[in-house]
Each structure stands twice: as C-alpha cells, then as structure tokens.
Amino acid sequence: MATGPDDELVRLLFEFWPRSLRDPKAAVLDSSLQERQIAVYSTIFVLGATQGHFTLTDPPRLLAGNIVAMEDGYQMSAVRTA
C-alpha cells in the first residue's frame, strides 16, 4: 500500500497506467501485474477456506479481483496530492 503522496513506486505505477491504454507492450505488463496480484489473493482465499478459517460466498478469483481493485482505489487516494 502507498505510504502517502511521496510514495514514488506507487506513483510511478499509476503514472504508467495510461500508457497501457495505448501501448500493447505496456498493456501486457500491466495485465501481468494484475494477474499476479489476483493470483496471490485468490490463493489466500482458497487456502483460508480450505483450512476452515472462513467460507467463501463467491469464487476466489472474483473476490481477489475485487480486492485488487479496492487496493488500487485506496492507493490512488493515498498518492493523490491536494
């Protein structure tokens, strides 16, 4: 998660994102990053459900994609300057 407006790595990732709308190579990189993030959260959901820590009400991949989207939104708020 972003530490604040001066978090250079997160800011760089957000500044890179519009390029992925126009550049196919950048789009592949962006999609790859998103898929890796989804895979991490999905694995956590499957493992947690398998171990009985919680019950999933939706498919793990759907839940993971939503977590990634929320994470991006929260980070955008953290790096945005007034």
N, C-alpha and C positions, 0 to 999 in steps of 0.2 A: 504494500500500500504506500501511496505517496506520503511523504513526511510533511509536505507543505509546498507553498509556491516556488521554493528554491530547489525542489527535488528534480535534478537535471535529467535523470534517466526516465522518469515517468513523463516529464515534459517533452523529452525527445520522442518518446513513443507516440504521444498524442500529436506532435507536430509531423510525424512520419505518416500518420494515418491517412490524411487527404491524398497523399501521393499514391497510396494503394488503390485509390479510385481511378487513377489514370495510367498507372504503370503496372503491367501484368506481372513483372518480376517482384515488385513490391507487394502486390496483392497475394502472391504465393507465400511470401514471407509472413505477411500479416495473418493469412489463413492458417499457416503452420503454427504460429504462436498461439492463436486462439484454440486450435485443436489440441495443442499440448496442455493448455490451461484446462480445457474441458476434460481431458483425459485424467488429469490429476484429481479434480473434484469428483469425477464420476467414480474413480477407483476408491476414493474415500467413502462415497455414499454406499457403494456395493459392499465394501469391507465392513463398514459400520452396521449395515443392515444384516449382513451375514452373521456378524458376531452378536446380533440382538440388541445393539445399542439404541436403535430406532427403527421405525417402519417407514418405508418409502411409500408415498401416495402417488407418485408419478415416476416415469422411467428415469434412471440415474442420469442419462445423457441430457434429458430435458432440464432436470434440476441443475445440473452442472453448467449448462449454457446460461441459465438464468443467474446463477451466482457470478459467472464471468461478466455478464452484462451489468449487474449491480456493482461489482468491483470497479469496472471501468467508470461508471457514473460517479461513484464516490471519489475515485481518484481525480476525475475531471474537476470536481468541486474543490478538492484539496490544492490542486496546482493552479487553478484559475486565480488571476490577480484582480483586485477590485478596480 
